[in-house]
Amino acid sequence: MNDSAVAIEVERLTKRFGDFTAVDEVSFNVAPGEVYGWLGPNGAGKTTTIRMLLGLLKPTHGRARVLGYDPARQTKALQARVGYMSQLFTLYNDLTARENIHFYGQVYGLSRAGLRSRESEILAMAGLTGRGDSLTANLSGGLKQRLALGCAIVHRPQVVFLDEPTAGVDPVSRRDFWGLIYAMAGEGVTVMVTTHYMDEAELCQRVGFISQGRLIALDTPARLKETQMRGQVLEITASDADRAVRVLRAAQAGGRLPLDEVALYGAQIHAVAGEDLRDPILALLQAEGIAVQSAQWIAPTLEDVFISAVKPH
């Protein structure tokens, strides 16, 4: 990327709290209009990274630029051009939907005329046309989520940071929310989003995996599947999936089967191995009295790749 094509630029960004390193020498760039996913286990450093990019935390060392601004030194100028939505939605439940929009509009310095026109746009985006006087506390989780996004972008920011914005929201509302994300990206807004949902990560144009503060992989979802997966994935449908997982993990721990990972995905089991262990796996499950309906090699999901990437070598 050349400089003109960079909305977010991060170079060796590091944050330490005493002896603990929360973010460790992280480097990446995000292009204007890109939807960039930031994935990692709890405590991996995702939120700390975003807080540094917003100017809410000063890095221990390293360099960051958002829209050409240094978040640590030009915080006020930057915050007028970025939006932030945390996993807590940041709405005031004792205000109406309209009052929340007005509050955030005033915080961002919108004029009364600008706020009036923006109010109707945000209510429509949130699915709240004609319901502006509804108390926020009485709205469903999905409506609150859309309203919170509207409040975060009331000032038309060029970059939006979304920190687990769909946590605890139903699947239909999550799908609708991602429609709004791509509508923003289509208008040239850069979106950096953290999520625990792998189906959402698949929707990102590029995804960065962060573990223990370090960036361990960064690419498109398709390329990550091609380059970051260690081993093959055997998908197993068994009569007692929970017990089958316990049996396979015991064999893995005891060294009887050299499995890299065993995990339950809905009703199926994914067993990851660097060699063809299909027959030994089936023999073991049969010996334990567990009936196997099917066992086939499949292309890895992004969750398989994520688990493989963050697992110590």
Sequence and secondary structure as in RCSB ss.txt:
>XXXX:A:sequence
MNDSAVAIEVERLTKRFGDFTAVDEVSFNVAPGEVYGWLGPNGAGKTTTIRMLLGLLKPTHGRARVLGYDPARQT
KALQARVGYMSQLFTLYNDLTARENIHFYGQVYGLSRAGLRSRESEILAMAGLTGRGDSLTANLSGGLKQRLALG
CAIVHRPQVVFLDEPTAGVDPVSRRDFWGLIYAMAGEGVTVMVTTHYMDEAELCQRVGFISQGRLIALDTPARLK
ETQMRGQVLEITASDADRAVRVLRAAQAGGRLPLDEVALYGAQIHAVAGEDLRDPILALLQAEGIAVQSAQWIAP
TLEDVFISAVKPH
>XXXX:A:secstr
  GGG SEEEEEEEEEETTEEEEEEEEEEE TT EEEEE  TTSSHHHHHHHHTTSS  SEEEEEETTB TTTSH
HHHHTTEEEE TTTT  TTSBHHHHHHHHHHHTT  HHHHHHHHHHHHHHTT TT TTSBGGGS HHHHHHHHHH
HHTTT  SEEEEESTTTT  HHHHHHHHHHHHHHHHTT EEEEE S HHHHTTSSEEEEEETTEEEEEE HHHHH
HHS  SEEEEEEETTHHHHHHHHHHHHHTTSS EEEEEEETTEEEEEESS  HHHHHHHHHHTT  EEEEEEE  
 HHHHHHHHHS  
